[in-house]
Amino acid sequence: MIRRPPAILALEDGRVFRGESFGARVETTGEVVFNTAMTGYQEILSDPSYCGQIVTFTYPLLGNYGVNDEDWESERLRAQGMVCREVCEEPSNWRATGRLQDLLEEKGVLGICGIDIRALTCHLRDRGVMRGCLSATDLDADSLVEKARRSPSMQGLALAELVTCIEPYWWTEQGASESEEPKDAKKPLAVVFDFGVKYNILRRLRAEDFRVRVVPARTPLADVLDLEPEGIVLSNGPGDPEPLEFAIMTAREAARSLPTLGICLGHQLLGLAFGGKTRKLKFGHRGANHPVIDRRTGAVEVTSQNHGFMVDADSLAGAEFDLTHWSGNDQTLEGMVHRTLPVLSCQYHPEASPGPHDSRPWFTAFRELVMARRISRRRAKPAPSPSRSPAVR
């Protein structure tokens, strides 16, 4: 058995877990959360929505299929650290180009293994997620507990600007690009506000035949409208939505301008933009196996989720949205559709990655809204006067 250097995870309530370190030998703080997915650790660790968090994986063996060059959800690892029961030394998969522990070391991220993740998960489930300090350099438990208590709380923490892109870019078949593809009149342009966007959202938009432009979070809507898009996407992202006043205003203006799709944080921003409120969940929804019920049809989707905040359904009573999708676990709001505007949003992740593909129809529904608006505008366009008609000589 391989013996690794020691590491400690200390929680703000004084609970301490001792284990072994892998990856980078550093120290970090963050909100300690748990994810119930059985696969997808590379996608999870590179998801910008995990910025500011230390992720506990409830599945006992991590790293068994290695890592590769394709399964990234952003350009780097975003989680502050990771916690698992066991990390595999010799991965086996035809797509693997390296080991999980080597990737963490290269990217400066600390992992801890060899602890009772069942005890940790149950503790977080019962007490709620909390701040923690994970260290392979300071092994004084009391010192780490104090550092956890001094670290910032996720409540009230605005993180979107830490993970947004610096410059706008196009998303093509080859990924991010500075160059726009040749324009195709059949392909509508979707502009994505990057609050921490996952790459698979961009891939799914491409799969629905959109041209895709990604812009920084604080881009003025007027600049976006100059691009003549036919749809706007408000992306996922980390942190508390309420402090993002600029993004709430963008969501309000976008929804009244063009067909709009909100995903996760984008869903919360739309809720706030239309007079709703958000609140923090006790331990959040994180995993690839969460049931969601569409109350219009009774259909159940098994979904991929990652959120610690939610839109308070009661705060939207009498608002302009039909509240359509609800969690099968705790009956919290998971999706809504505007009654008069071409606006829809979901709290979970229809792009999955990792996760099942049950929710992909959200992207199809968004495209249908865009194309319906295109047809409506063509029908409303007045016919040219005879004197200007090219048929008149």
Rosetta blueprint (number, residue, H / E / L):
1 M L
2 I L
3 R L
4 R L
5 P L
6 P E
7 A E
8 I E
9 L E
10 A E
11 L E
12 E L
13 D L
14 G L
15 R L
16 V E
17 F E
18 R E
19 G E
20 E E
21 S E
22 F E
23 G E
24 A L
25 R L
26 V L
27 E E
28 T E
29 T E
30 G E
31 E E
32 V E
33 V E
34 F E
35 N E
36 T L
37 A L
38 M L
39 T L
40 G L
41 Y H
42 Q H
43 E H
44 I H
45 L H
46 S L
47 D L
48 P H
49 S H
50 Y H
51 C E
52 G L
53 Q E
54 I E
55 V E
56 T E
57 F E
58 T L
59 Y L
60 P L
61 L E
62 L E
63 G L
64 N L
65 Y L
66 G L
67 V E
68 N L
69 D L
70 E L
71 D L
72 W L
73 E L
74 S L
75 E L
76 R L
77 L L
78 R L
79 A E
80 Q L
81 G E
82 M E
83 V E
84 C L
85 R L
86 E E
87 V E
88 C L
89 E L
90 E L
91 P L
92 S L
93 N L
94 W L
95 R L
96 A L
97 T L
98 G E
99 R L
100 L H
101 Q H
102 D H
103 L H
104 L H
105 E H
106 E H
107 K H
108 G L
109 V L
110 L E
111 G E
112 I E
113 C E
114 G L
115 I L
116 D L
117 I H
118 R H
119 A H
120 L H
121 T H
122 C H
123 H H
124 L H
125 R H
126 D H
127 R H
128 G L
129 V L
130 M E
131 R E
132 G E
133 C E
134 L E
135 S E
136 A L
137 T L
138 D L
139 L L
140 D L
141 A H
142 D H
143 S H
144 L H
145 V H
146 E H
147 K H
148 A H
149 R H
150 R H
151 S L
152 P L
153 S L
154 M L
155 Q L
156 G L
157 L L
158 A E
159 L L
160 A H
161 E H
162 L H
163 V H
164 T L
165 C L
166 I L
167 E L
168 P L
169 Y E
170 W E
171 W E
172 T E
173 E L
174 Q L
175 G E
176 A E
177 S E
178 E L
179 S L
180 E L
181 E L
182 P L
183 K L
184 D L
185 A L
186 K L
187 K L
188 P L
189 L E
190 A E
191 V E
192 V E
193 F E
194 D E
195 F L
196 G L
197 V L
198 K L
199 Y H
200 N H
201 I H
202 L H
203 R H
204 R H
205 L H
206 R H
207 A H
208 E L
209 D L
210 F L
211 R E
212 V E
213 R E
214 V E
215 V E
216 P E
217 A L
218 R L
219 T L
220 P L
221 L H
222 A H
223 D H
224 V H
225 L H
226 D L
227 L L
228 E L
229 P L
230 E L
231 G E
232 I E
233 V E
234 L E
235 S L
236 N L
237 G L
238 P L
239 G E
240 D L
241 P L
242 E L
243 P L
244 L L
245 E H
246 F H
247 A H
248 I H
249 M H
250 T H
251 A H
252 R H
253 E H
254 A H
255 A H
256 R L
257 S L
258 L L
259 P L
260 T E
261 L E
262 G E
263 I E
264 C L
265 L H
266 G H
267 H H
268 Q H
269 L H
270 L H
271 G H
272 L H
273 A H
274 F L
275 G L
276 G L
277 K L
278 T E
279 R E
280 K E
281 L E
282 K E
283 F E
284 G E
285 H E
286 R E
287 G E
288 A E
289 N E
290 H E
291 P E
292 V E
293 I E
294 D E
295 R L
296 R L
297 T L
298 G L
299 A L
300 V E
301 E E
302 V E
303 T E
304 S E
305 Q E
306 N E
307 H E
308 G E
309 F E
310 M E
311 V E
312 D L
313 A H
314 D H
315 S H
316 L H
317 A L
318 G L
319 A L
320 E L
321 F E
322 D E
323 L E
324 T E
325 H E
326 W E
327 S E
328 G L
329 N L
330 D L
331 Q L
332 T L
333 L E
334 E E
335 G E
336 M E
337 V E
338 H E
339 R L
340 T L
341 L L
342 P L
343 V E
344 L E
345 S E
346 C E
347 Q L
348 Y L
349 H E
350 P L
351 E L
352 A L
353 S L
354 P L
355 G L
356 P L
357 H L
358 D L
359 S L
360 R L
361 P H
362 W H
363 F H
364 T H
365 A H
366 F H
367 R H
368 E H
369 L H
370 V H
371 M H
372 A H
373 R H
374 R H
375 I H
376 S H
377 R H
378 R H
379 R H
380 A H
381 K L
382 P L
383 A L
384 P L
385 S L
386 P H
387 S H
388 R H
389 S L
390 P L
391 A L
392 V L
393 R L
